[in-house]
């Protein structure tokens, strides 16, 4: 199989490594000339996560990357997808399969990433998402995990999951694209809360966070037309360990540093996803107290302005304890 990976950051470089080293596919890895991630791979053949198989073709030629492969995997910032895709759809993509390997909801529109792709001219029948738990640092050591492929096209879902499976990653077939995309994006929002709890010494609250957070996300998924139970699958609840507890999680680390008044400099998709989810909660009239707390901490607090970040972050989180007592599973 000929596979192109567009985006050579942390996850993109791993996907190229996996496709070439584990699956033995012919792989083109595209990156933007001048970006640190691309220039490092070009000069060193490696980054802090993986060493590229010499057979991988590293290029900054987008036309070549799109035209030369049947399967196009996209791994860039979720919020950059809409501006990036016109450069891809400028080429003939009529027979291409696209796999989105990012977790996010578009801020300002509330669109899922597959919806963004469709609006940019990529047919829904040719588009899938690849999500689920797993850290590069564990995968490259040979530690296996389970992941999920989902699409509005069941035949495409099955084809990709069967083609990508290995002893390192066991794939499951997804059957609820709404729930898969929303659940995968939302777990990054909860990862920020987990980091705040760690940074403030309230780690014991991560148990309630998992339970209440999953229900909150399930309620949103249901309101959007998805399956309530999808929040308890691999895309959301199944990905909690890698997000809420792992030292490798960017989103957890973002929250941990925010509690210390320090800004995290790497990509944490949960920040903008919190804003998008808040907007969706208002649109669908769904109660999202944890999401709203993350939005307040990230966008309305003064944690990064030299104040007492820990105190302010915890005040925001502890306000959740002042809410009216309810049954565990209420309608909204």
N, C-alpha and C positions, 0 to 999 in steps of 0.2 A: 504494500500500500504506500502511495506517495502522500505525505502529510506535510503541510506548512503550518508553523506556529507563528502567529503575528503577535509580537510583544516578547521581549527577552529579559524582563525583570525576574523577580524571584520565582514566581509560579510558571511563567512562560519558559524560562530556562529549564525548569524541572520537567515540564511537559515534553519539551524536545528531547531531553535526556531519556525519559521514560519510553517515548515512541521509538527512539533509535536503539537504546541500550537494552531495554527489556523486551520490546516487541519486534525489534529488528526491521522497522519500517525505514523507508527513505525519507529523510527529514530535512526540510528547509526551515531555518529559524531567522525570522525577520526582526530587525530593530531599527530604530531611527538613528542615523549618523549624528554624532555629536553628543548623544545621551550617554551618561556614565555607564549605564548597564551594557549598552552595545559596545562601547569602546573598550571596556574591560574584557569582555568576551573575545573581542577581536584581537586584542594584544596578548591576552594570557590564556585564552581557551578555557577559562574557568571563572567562576565567581565564588563567593563565600559559601554557596550551597552545592554546586555541582561542577564536575569537570566534563566538558562536552566531548562526546565521541567524535573522533576525527572525521568520521563519515558525515557528520552534520554539516550542511551548507549554511554558513552564517552570512547573511546578506542584508543590505539596506535598500535593495531593489524590490519595491512592493509589487511591481508588475510581474516580475519573475516569480515571486513567492505565491502570488494568487494564481497565475496561469499554469504553473508547473505541477500542482497537486490537486488531487480529487477532494481531499478533506482539508478544510481550513479551520484551524483552531485559533480562537482569538482570546488573548489574555492580556488585557490592558486595564486601566482604571475604568470602573463602571461608569463614572460620570463623564468620561471622555468618549464613550462609544458612539454617540450620535455625531460628534464632529469628526470622528475617525472614519466611519463607514463610507461616506461619499467617495473617499479615495479608493476604497475597495470595489465598490459597485460601479466605478468608472470602467472596469474591465468586464469581460464576458464571464459571468458567474452562473450561467443558466444550468450547468451540470455540476455545480459545486455543492458540497455539504459543509455547513458551518456549525461549529461547536463553540458555544460561549462558555468560557471558563472563568467567569468573574461572578462575584456575589454582591448585588446591589440593586437599588431601585432608583430610578432617575429623579433627582431633586427638581422640583418645579412642575413636573408633569405627573409624578406617581406611576410612571410606566415601568413595567417589568422589562428586563433587557431584551427578551425575545420580541416584545412589542416594539421596542426601539428599532431592532433589526428589521422587523417587517415594515415599519414606516420609512426605513432607509432603502427599501427595495430588495431585501433578501426574503425570498418566499418562505412562509412559515413551514411548509412541508419539507424544506431543506435545512431547517434550523433545529438544533438540539442544545441542551445545557448539560454541563458536567459539573456536579457539585458533590459535597459530602466531606466527611472527616479525613484528616491526614495531614501531617507535617512533612515537608521535604526532608528535614533533618532525620526523621525516622525512616522514611522510604529509602533514602540512599544507604542506610545501614541494613536494609533488607527486612525491616519490620513491616508486615503487611497491614492492610486496612480495607474497609469496604466503602464503595462510593456509588454514585447514582447517575444514570443517564436518563434524561426526560425530554420529551418532545410532544408536539401536538400530532405527530406522525408516528404511530406505534411501530410501523415497519422500520423506520429510521432509528427509533430507540433501540430496538432489538439488534439491528445491524451493528450499531456503534458499540453497544455494550458487549456483544459477542466478539467484536473485532478488537476491542481494547482490553479485554480481561487478561489476567495473568496470575501467577502465584503471588505477586506483590499486591495487586488490587483486584478484589472481587467486586464485580459490578452487579447492581440490581436494576431492573427495568422500572422506571418511573411511570406513573399513570395519572398524574395530576400536575400539569405544568404550572398552574397558578400557585398551588401549595408548595411545590418544589422551589420555585424562584423566590417567593415571598419568605418562606422559611429559611432558605439559605442566606438571604440578605439580612434578615432580622437577627439571626444568631450573632452577627457582628455587633449589633446594637447592645445586646445583652453582654457581650464580651467587654464592652467599655464599662458597664456597671460592675462587672466582676473585678475589673482592674481597680476601680474606685474603692471597692470593698477591701481588696488586698492592700491598697495603699493606705487605707485608714485603719487597718487592723480588724476589720469586720468580716473576715473570710468565712466565718460560720454561716453568714447569711446567703452564701452562694447556693445552698440547698433550696431554701425558699425561692431564690431568684430563678432557679431552673424550673421549679414547678409552676410558679405564677407567670413567669415569662413565656413558657410554652403555651399556657392557656390563653394568654393575651394574644400571642401570635396566631394561635388556632382560631380565635374569634375573628381576627382580621381576615385570615384566609377564607373562612366561611362566608363572611360578608362580601368578599370579592368574587365569590362564585366557585371557590375551591373546596377541597375536602378538609373538614375540620381535623381529621386524624393525621393529615400530612405533617402537621407540626410535631408529631411524635415519631416521625420517621428519620431516615438518615440525613436528610437535608438540613433539618433543624435540631431536634433533640439529639440525634446521633452525632452531631458535630460539636456538641457542648464541651466535651473533654478538651478538644484541641483549641477551643476558644476561651472557655471560662477558667481553665486550670493550667494550661501549658505556658511555660516560659517563652515559647516561640510565637505566641499569638500577638500580632501587632495591635489588635483592638484591645485586648486585655492590658497590654503594656501602655497604650495610650491613656486608658483610664487610671492606671496606677501612677503614671507620671503626672497626670492632671491633678490628682489628689496632692501632689507635692509642689504644684505650681510650675511644673516644667512641661514644655511643649514637646511632644513626640514628633520627630522629623520624617518618619517613614509613612507610607500610605496606610491609613486606617479607614477602610471603607464604611465602617459603622457610623462615622460622624455624619456624613451627608445622608446616609440611609436613615438615620434617626430623624432628620429633617423631613425626608420624603415620607416616612411612615407617620409622622405627626400629621402631615397634610392628608394622608389617606385615612387616618383615624377620624379626622374632622369630616372628610367627604362622606364616609360610610357610617358616621355616628357610632363609632366603636370606642369603648373605653380602653385607652392605652396608657395607663399611669406610669409604667416603667419606661416606655419609650419617651413619654413627655418629660420625665425626669432627666433622661440622657440629653434630650434636646436642650433643656434648661441649663444643664451643667456645661454643655459644649458651646452654646451660643449666647446665653444670657448671663452666665456667671462671670466673676472677675478672677477666676483661678489662674489665668496666665498674665495677670497684671500686677504681679508683685505682692498680692495679698496672701491670706492664709488659705491656700487651695484646699487643704485637707478639711478644714472647718466648713468652708462653703460647700464643698462637694457632699460632705456628710449631712449637712443641713438639708440639702436637696433630697438626698436619698431617704433620710429619716422622716421627711414629710409624708412619705408613703404610709408610715405607721399611724398617721393621724386621720387616715381615710375612714369612712364609715364602715362598720363591720358588715360583711356580706357572707353569703354562702360561697363555697369554693367555686362552684360552677354556675355563674349567673349568665343571663342571656347576652348582655352587652358589657 
